[in-house]
Amino acid sequence: MPQTKSAKKRVRQTEKRTIRNRQIKNRVKNSIKKFLQLINEKKLEEAKKNLPRLISMIDSAWAKGVWHKNKAAREKARVMKKLNQIDKS
């Protein structure tokens, strides 16, 4: 248990940040799942329309420190690769 006033404040801040980070992670993860589902269903036009928004969300997670920059880059590359594979076929 925190003893000092500043330690108590840090606990409160950590709880708030944990909730916010979890929301951001879930939002991005769900968007990626929806995007991949569109690709699996061969809905290319809708997937292409949602791609800029998805990339923006991934970049936002990186900018807010929720995701590491390499994870953000890896996820963007995977999403683009899937879209390009389906687009070529």
FENURTA-V747094 format. One record per backbone hydrogen bond with DSSP energy under -0.5 kcal/mol. CO is the residue of the C=O (numbers start at 1). NH is the residue of the N-H. If there is no record, write none. Layout:
co->(CO:CO)
nh->(NH:NH)
This chain:
co->(4:5:6:7:8:9:10:11:12:13:14:15:16:17:18:19:20:21:22:23:24:25:26:27:28:29:30:31:32:33:34:35:36:37:38:39:42:43:44:45:46:47:48:50:51:52:53:54:55:56:57:58:59:60:61:61:62:68:69:70:71:72:73:74:75:76:77:78:79:80:81:82:83:84:85)
nh->(8:9:10:11:12:13:14:15:16:17:18:19:20:21:22:23:24:25:26:27:28:29:30:31:32:33:34:35:36:37:38:39:40:41:43:42:44:47:48:49:50:51:52:54:55:56:57:58:59:60:61:62:63:64:66:67:65:72:73:74:75:76:77:78:79:80:81:82:83:84:85:86:87:88:89)
